[in-house]
Amino acid sequence: MADLFSDGMMTGAGSAVGTELGFLIGATQAVANIPGGFAATANFRDDRMPRWRRMAMAGLLLVPTLASALFGFVLLRGGGAWFQSAALAFIIGLLLLATVEDVLPEGDAPQPPRWISTAAFAGGFAAMALLSGYLR
């Protein structure tokens, strides 16, 4: 549910920036969540959960997603372009950092050497932001 909440927040923030951006983020998040949704449904089916209950749980997962998308949109709708971009970059940066730490095995090691990996991640993110601004 936390993942869906952050996806909704990012979609709502993107929609506040621009309709096309919100649609693009929402479409990519929908496609990205298909494998996880399928795995969760398969686990429930393997646990012999009745079909109506699986469908009800799947429907209830829309609530945090839609609520956070609405919250992100309303919160950022009247903000300036700088505030909207900063909020969107912050949300995406948090999600990227969590993804990188989950993917890299060193992220789970006790006392990992984070000084270079954190600096490299931040530098890469800043370089991509500058490049996207330059190419615009």
C-alpha positions as CSV (number, residue, x, y, z in Angstrom):
1,M,0.0,0.0,0.0
2,A,2.9,2.4,0.7
3,D,4.2,1.8,-2.9
4,L,0.8,2.5,-4.3
5,F,0.5,5.6,-2.1
6,S,3.8,7.0,-3.5
7,D,2.8,6.1,-7.0
8,G,-0.4,8.0,-6.6
9,M,1.4,11.0,-5.1
10,M,3.8,11.1,-8.0
11,T,1.0,10.9,-10.5
12,G,-0.9,13.7,-8.8
13,A,2.2,15.9,-8.6
14,G,2.9,15.2,-12.3
15,S,-0.7,16.1,-13.2
16,A,-0.3,19.4,-11.3
17,V,2.7,20.1,-13.5
18,G,1.0,19.2,-16.7
19,T,-1.8,16.9,-17.9
20,E,0.5,15.1,-20.3
21,L,3.1,14.4,-17.6
22,G,0.5,13.1,-15.2
23,F,-0.9,10.8,-17.8
24,L,2.6,9.5,-18.7
25,I,3.5,8.9,-15.1
26,G,0.1,7.2,-14.4
27,A,0.5,5.0,-17.4
28,T,4.0,3.9,-16.5
29,Q,3.0,3.2,-12.9
30,A,0.0,1.1,-14.0
31,V,2.2,-1.0,-16.3
32,A,5.0,-1.3,-13.6
33,N,2.5,-2.6,-11.0
34,I,1.0,-5.4,-13.2
35,P,3.6,-8.0,-12.1
36,G,3.2,-7.2,-8.4
37,G,-0.5,-7.3,-8.6
38,F,-0.4,-10.6,-10.4
39,A,1.9,-12.1,-7.8
40,A,-0.3,-10.8,-4.9
41,T,-3.4,-12.3,-6.5
42,A,-1.7,-15.6,-7.2
43,N,-0.6,-15.8,-3.6
44,F,-4.1,-15.1,-2.4
45,R,-5.4,-17.8,-4.7
46,D,-2.8,-20.3,-3.5
47,D,-4.0,-19.5,0.1
48,R,-7.5,-20.5,-1.1
49,M,-8.9,-17.1,-0.6
50,P,-12.4,-16.8,-2.1
51,R,-12.6,-15.0,-5.4
52,W,-15.0,-12.3,-4.1
53,R,-12.5,-11.4,-1.3
54,R,-9.6,-11.2,-3.7
55,M,-11.6,-8.8,-5.9
56,A,-12.6,-6.7,-2.9
57,M,-9.0,-6.5,-1.8
58,A,-7.9,-5.5,-5.3
59,G,-10.6,-2.8,-5.4
60,L,-9.6,-1.5,-2.0
61,L,-6.0,-1.0,-3.2
62,L,-7.4,1.7,-5.5
63,V,-8.3,3.9,-2.5
64,P,-4.8,4.9,-1.3
65,T,-3.6,5.3,-4.9
66,L,-6.5,7.6,-5.9
67,A,-6.5,9.5,-2.6
68,S,-2.8,10.2,-2.8
69,A,-3.0,11.3,-6.4
70,L,-5.8,13.7,-5.5
71,F,-3.8,14.9,-2.5
72,G,-0.7,15.5,-4.7
73,F,-2.7,17.3,-7.3
74,V,-4.5,19.6,-4.9
75,L,-1.4,20.3,-2.9
76,L,0.7,21.3,-5.9
77,R,-2.0,22.7,-8.3
78,G,-1.6,26.3,-7.3
79,G,2.1,26.2,-6.6
80,G,4.7,27.8,-8.8
81,A,6.7,25.9,-11.4
82,W,9.7,25.8,-9.2
83,F,7.8,24.4,-6.2
84,Q,6.0,21.8,-8.4
85,S,9.3,20.7,-10.0
86,A,11.1,20.5,-6.6
87,A,8.2,18.4,-5.1
88,L,8.2,16.0,-8.1
89,A,12.0,15.7,-8.0
90,F,11.9,15.0,-4.2
91,I,9.2,12.2,-4.6
92,I,11.0,10.6,-7.5
93,G,14.4,10.9,-5.8
94,L,13.1,9.1,-2.7
95,L,11.6,6.3,-4.9
96,L,14.9,6.0,-6.9
97,L,17.0,5.8,-3.7
98,A,14.7,3.1,-2.3
99,T,14.9,1.2,-5.6
100,V,18.7,1.4,-5.8
101,E,19.1,0.3,-2.2
102,D,16.8,-2.7,-2.8
103,V,18.5,-3.7,-6.0
104,L,22.1,-3.4,-4.9
105,P,23.1,-6.1,-2.5
106,E,25.6,-3.8,-0.7
107,G,22.6,-1.7,0.4
108,D,21.6,-4.5,2.9
109,A,25.1,-5.3,4.2
110,P,25.9,-4.1,7.7
111,Q,28.0,-0.9,7.6
112,P,28.1,-0.6,3.8
113,P,30.5,2.0,2.4
114,R,27.8,4.6,1.4
115,W,29.9,7.7,1.0
116,I,30.8,7.0,-2.7
117,S,27.6,5.4,-3.7
118,T,25.5,8.2,-2.2
119,A,27.6,10.9,-3.8
120,A,27.6,9.0,-7.2
121,F,23.8,8.6,-7.1
122,A,23.3,12.3,-6.2
123,G,25.7,13.4,-8.9
124,G,24.1,11.2,-11.6
125,F,20.6,12.5,-10.6
126,A,21.9,16.1,-10.9
127,A,23.6,15.4,-14.2
128,M,20.4,14.0,-15.7
129,A,18.4,17.0,-14.4
130,L,20.9,19.4,-16.0
131,L,21.0,17.4,-19.2
132,S,17.2,17.4,-19.4
133,G,17.1,21.1,-18.8
134,Y,19.7,21.7,-21.5
135,L,18.0,19.5,-24.1
136,R,14.6,21.2,-23.5
